Amino acid sequence: MRPRVRFLTDELIEQIVAEAVALLESLGVEIHNSQAVELLASHGCRVGQNGCRVYIKQSLVEQAVRTAPKSFGLFDVLGRQTHNFAGDAVYFTPASAALYLWEYPSGQVRRPITADYIAYVRLVEQLEHIASQSTAMVPADVPATISDSYRLFLSLLYGCKPVVTGAFSAEGFAVMHDLQLIVRGTQAELEAKPLTVFSCCPTSPLRWSYAPAQNLLDCARAGIPVEFIAMPLSGFQAPVTLVGTLIQHTAETLSGLVLSQLARPGAPVLYGGSPAIFDVRHETTPMAAMETMMLDCAYCEIGKHLGLPTQAYIGMSDAKALDAQAGLESGIGVTLAVLAGINNVSGPGMLDFENCQSLEKLVLDNELCGMAFRLAAGIEPREDFPARTVLEELLKEKHLLIADHTRRWLKTEIHFPGPVIDRSRRQRWEQLGRPSLLERAHREVRRLLDQPPAPVISAEMRRELTARMQSEARRCGMDQLPSLA
């Protein structure tokens, strides 16, 4: 039996959804994108006098829920399926778009550069329990105008896993679409085997700015999956109560769902988000607060109730270093995510309010994910009935270390973590120099990065990707891309 956690009753979910749908019809959504406004208006939505406030009809919400796919897959650079977002299947990906990198051993943070991003991609490729890459950090050695497409470019150049990403601008989408077409070859193949998921973010409360709305429309029309990332802040940009925040989050997410399904019925989506409480003491948005994680699990229950695959930013830490706080916050989040059956979990590697990536934390979080997967597998009988035969052997041999039953089920039943998690005797630990968790994590980072990278794409595809990225860099005033050696 798979263990599960729930925070909402079916009756409460139905109340929240009904209230959210009523808000969309009575209060409407502010949309600063003429294409999106015209699309809604053409389907009978009333538009306010300012031309931006759109009142979304209940029938369109119901229609969007019906047409949105109940599941979809992701495929790696080589066209192999790696994900099936359905049911309670869980996949982990690093959290995205950090502006800083935590550096070992100084514990200082700095802006990442191209070499850091390449190291990150190579590391994630080797982490067993991290199913996809994300454009996890923003390299500071390229102009901001190309930083979205440049991150995807590096991910495709050095990695094989699919990528969770997003465009910072409406213009960035075209380049990112072109990069995916180079990998897939044709638009039809890209639609058949999606390579990325794009994050599309409404602004709380109940607002879509131009670029996110345009990205949403463009992705839908191109068959590129999106995850809706509504970010209401309890007590600041949303009601302080968790139910009130869930109502607002639902309304904001459903508004995006309507847009995507009007642009292209059947466009693949993840019912996602990144809500948080607001800590009035420090004016911060703690992503690892218990209430934040409860919101994540609860809105994913709402997404499942609607029959949609889900996403959440959970499993992160607000700590400023890889310390005990980082471990406990990330461990709780990863465990809750698996127990809630969240399909796409964005979190590993992230510190400091979703703003700082750490390679050492990535390898630790990879182990946390492995443990959580074991938890999700639950407890099942493994040739345990009748028990007499095994117990007779135990009484006779005084142990079961080499018993047939043990050898058959050892690796299925017991999860053995890697060297980041210390399970040795104290004597062995002392012989190894009493390494701390941080030292063990860094050793694992270095061990993995010392492995020779395996070529993924052909030399011709590499040249095509580089030429497209170089063309965009020149258009934005950069004569030469940073060295990729």
N, C-alpha and C positions, 0 to 999 in steps of 0.2 A: 504494500500500500504506500502510495506517495504521500508524505506529510504535506499539509497545506496550512496557510494562514489567511484569515479573512477579517476585514474591519467593518464591512457594511452588510446589512441584510438586503435581500432582494427588494423589499418594500422601500427601504431608504434610497437605494439606487434609482428606483423608478421615480421617487419624489424629486431627487436631484436632477435627473434628466428632464423631467416635465418642467421643472422650474427654469432650467437653462434654456429650453426650447421657447418657453414663454417670454424670457428676457430677450431672446433674439428677435422675437416678433414685436415686442412692445418698446424696448429700449434701442434695439438695433446695434449695428457695429459701425464704427468709423473706419472707412477704407479710403486710403490716399493712393488709389491706383485706378485710373479711368477704365482700363480694360476690365478689371474685376467688377467695378460698379456697373458698367454696361452689361456685363454677363449676367449679373444678378437681376438687373432691371429688365433684361430681355426675357427673364423667366418669371416676371410678375411681381418682383420685390419693389416695394415703395422706397423711393429715394428722397431724403430730406432736402430742404431748400438750399442748403450749402453744397449739395452735390456729393457729399462724402458719407453722410449717415444713411445706412441702408438697413431696412427692416426685413429680416429673412423669414419667409413663410414657413410654418410648421411642415407643410407638405413637402417642401424642398429638403428639409432635414430628414424626414422619413425616407424620401427617395434616395438621398445620399447614403444613408445607412444601408439601404437595400442593395445599391449598386457597388459599393466598395467591396473589394475582395475580402473574403474571410481568412485568407492565407496567401502567402507568396514566398518565393525562394530567392536566395542570393547565390551568385556564382563567382568563383575566383577568376583571376586573370586568364587562366588556362581553360575556362569554361566548365569547370567541375562544380557541381552544387555543394555548397557548404552550409546553407541555412534553409530551414523550412519554418517560417514564422507562422505557427499554428498551435492551437491548444495551449499546453503549459510548457512547450519547448523553450529552453532558456539558452541565450547566447550572450557572451560577454564581449565588450569592445572598450578600449580605453576612452575615457572622457575627453572631450574635444576643446580645441582652440585656446589652450593655455598661453598666456603671454610670457610666462617665466619657466625656467628649468631649475630644479633643485640640484645642486652640485655636490658630489662627494669628493673629498672628505670635509670640505670647509663648512658645509651646511648653509652656504650662501646661495642666493638666487640670482640669476642673470637672464638676459634675453637670449633665447636660443638662436642658433644660426643653422645654415644648411647641413653642416657636418653633424650637428646634434639630431636633426630630423632624420637623416639617413641612418644613424645609429639606432634611433628609436624604431624605424621600420624594420631593420634587420633583427632587432631584439624581438619585436612582436611576432615576427614570422616563426620564431622558434618556441613561443610560449604555447603549450599544448591546450590550455583551457581558455585562451583568448581567441575567439573565432574569427574576428575581423580586425582590421586596422581602423583607426579613425584619423582624421587630420588633427592630431592631438595637440600640436603646439604651433605657434606662428613664428616662422623664421624672420629675424629682424634684419637680415642682410639682403632683402629684396624689398621693393616698394610695396606699400600697403595695397596699392591698386591691383597687384597681381598675387598677393599672398594666398588668396583662396585657391586659385588655379595652380599655383606653384606647389602647394602642399599636396594636392592630388597628383600632380606630375611626379613628384618624388615618390609618392606611395606606389604608383604604377610602375615606376622605373626600377624600384628596389624590392618590391614586395609582390606577393601572389594573392594574399587574402583580399576579399572584398573590402570596400572602404565606406565608412560612415563619414559624411562630409557635409558641405554646404557652401553656398556662395555668399560672399559679403556684399555683393552688388548685383544688380540686374545684368550688367555687362559681363561679369565673371562667369555667368552660366554658360554662355556660348563657347568659351574656351574649354570649360570643364566637360561640356557635352562632346566637343571635338576630340578631346583626349580619350574619352571612353569609346568613341567611334573608331579611333585608330586601333584600340585594343580588340574590339569586337569585329570590326570589318564593315558591318552594315547596321543600319538603324533597326532592321527586323531582328537581327541577331542580338542587339543590345536589349531590345524589348523582351525577347525570349529568354535571355540570360542576364538579368540585371546585375550590374557590377558594383553599384553604389546605392546608398540611401542618403538623401539630402535632408538636412534639418531646415524646417521652415517655421519661423517664430513670429506669432502675433505679439503685439505689445499690450500689456495690461494697463488699464482695463479696456477690453473690447475694442481693440484697434489693430488694423493692419496698415503698416507703412508701405511705401511704394515697392522697395526692393524685395522684401519677403513675399509680398503678394505676387509680384512678377515671377519670382523663382518658383512659387507654388504652381502658377499657371503653366510656366515653361516645362517644369518637371512632369506635370500631368500629361501634357500634350506629347512629350517625348517618351512617355512610358517609364520614367525614372521614379522609383519609389521615394516617398517622402515620409518623414516623421514630424508630426506637429509638436512644437515645443512651446506651449503656453507657459508663462512664468509669473503667475500671480504671487504676490508676497503677502502672507497673512498678517493683518494689522497695519499694512502700509498701502499697497496697491491692490488690496483685496480685503474682504471681511476678516476679522481676527479669528473667527471660529473656523474650524477645519471644514465643517459642512458648507459654510458660506464660501470658503475658498474653492471647494470642490464644485459648487454650483457655477462660480465664475469660470473656473478652468474648463468645465464641460461646455459652457456657452462659447468660449473662445475657440476650443478645439473643434466643436461642431461647425462653427462658421468656416473654418479652414476645410473641413470635410466637404461642406457644400460647394465651396469654390472648386476644389479638386475634381469632384464628381460632375459638376456642370461643365468644366473644361474638357473632361474626358471620362465618361462613365466607365467604371471599372479600373480607374487609375489606382495602383497599389499604394497603401498608406499604412503607417503605424500610428496608433492612438497613443501619443506620448506626451512629454512635458518635462518641465523642470521647475515646479513650484517650490516655494520655501517659506518658512516663517521669517519674520523680521525681528531680529534681536534689538529691541529699543535701547538696551544698555550700551551697545557698542556700534549701533547703526550698521549691522552686518546681516548677511543672508546666509545663515548656517545650513549648508547642504547636508550635514550629517546630524542635524538635530533630530531627535526621535519623532517629533511632529512632522518634520519634512519627509522623513522616510515613511511615516504613516500615510501622508498625503499621496506619495508615489504609489504605494501598494493599493490605496483606495481608488485612485483614479484609474488604475489598471483594471481593477474589478469592474469599474464602469465600462471601460473599453471592451472587456470580455463579455459583459452583459449585452453590449451592442453587437457582439459577434465579430469584433475587429482585433487583429494582432496588436500587441502593445509594446511600449518602450518607456524607459525611465532613466533619469540620471540619479543613480543610487549606488552605494558602495564606495563613495568618496570620503575624504576626511577634510575637516577644516583646520587640522594641525598644520604647523609651519615646518615640521620636520618629520622624518620617519621615526616616530617615537610611540610610546604606549597608546597615546590618544589616537594616533593614526591607525594603529592596529585594531583597537576596540571599535572605533567608528566604522571603519571599512568592513570589519568582520561582521558586525551587526547588519550593515546594509546589504552585503553580498548574501548573507543567510536569508534575510527577509525577501530579497528579490527572487531567490530560488523557491522559497516556500510560497510566494505569491504567483509564481509561474509567469513572471514578466518576460516577454519574448526577447527583447533587445535591451540589454543592460549596459548603459554607458557609465563607467565609473572608475575602473582600474587605473592606477597610476596617479590620480589627481589629489592634490593637497590645496590648502589655503583658499577656500571658498571658490573652487572650480577655476583657479587661476594659475596653478603651478603644477607641472608634470615632473615626475621623478622616475628615472629608469629603475632605481633600486626598489621603489614602491611597486612598480609594475611586476617585478619578479615575485615579490611577496604576495601581491594580490592574485597573481596566477595560482599560487598555492591555496589561497583562500577560496578561489573559484573551484579548484579541484575538490576541496573538502566539502564545499556546498553542494556540488554535484553528487557526491557520495550521500549526503544527507537526503537529497531529492530522490535518490534511488530507493530509499526506505528499507524496510526489513521484510525479507521474503524467506520462506522455507527453501533450503538447498539440500534435498535428500535427507531431511532431518526426521522424517517419520517413516518407519518406527525408529526411535533413538537407540534401541538396545544394541545394535551391531557396533556402532561407533563407540558407545560407552564400554562395551566388552573389550574392544581393542585398547581403549585408554587404561582400563584396569589391568590388562595384561602387560602392555608395553610401558606404562607409567607416563607416557606422553603421546601426542598425536602429530609430532613435527613432520614425519614423513608418511603419514597415513594417506591412502588413496583419496579419501574424502578431503583432507587438507590440501593436497596438491591440486585437486580439481577446482576447489572453490577459493583458494587463498587470495588470488589477485582480483577475483570478482567481489569478494566479501570485504576485503580490507584495502583501504586506500593508503598507499605509501607516498608521502610527499617527498619533494626533492631536498637538496642540501640547505636551502634557506631555512627550513624548519628543523631545529635541532632536537633529535630524539636519542642522541648517544648518551652513554653513561658519563658521569662527571669526570672520571679519570680520562676518558677519551677526549672530552671537551678541553680539559686542561692540557693534554698533550698537543692539541692543535693550536694552542696559544690563547685559549679562552675567548674565541671570537664572538663578538656581539652580533645581534641580529643584523645591524647595519653592515657590519663587515662581511657577514655571510652573503647578504644580498648583493653587495658590490662585487664580491668574488664571482657570484653567479652571472652577473651582468658581464663581467670581463670574460668569463669562460665562454659565454654564448657569442659575444662579439668577436672573440678570437677565432671562431669557426669560419672557414672560408665560405663566402657567400655563394650560394648556388644560383647560376643564371636562370632567370625565369622567362624573360621575353627574348625574342630574336634580335640580332643586331640591327636588322632593318626597322623593326618596330621601335627600337630604342632611338634610332635616328629620326624617325617620324615624330615621335613624342617630343624629342629635344627641339626639332625644327619648329614645331607648333608653339612650344613654350617660349623659344627664343624670339619668335615673331611677335608674340604678345608682349614680351619684355621690352622689345624695341619700341613698340607702339606706345608703351607707357614711359619711355625715356631712359631705359636701362640698356646700355650698349651690349653688355655681356652678362650672362648668368654666372652665379658663383661657381667655383670649381667643384666638380662632382667626383673628383678622384678620391 
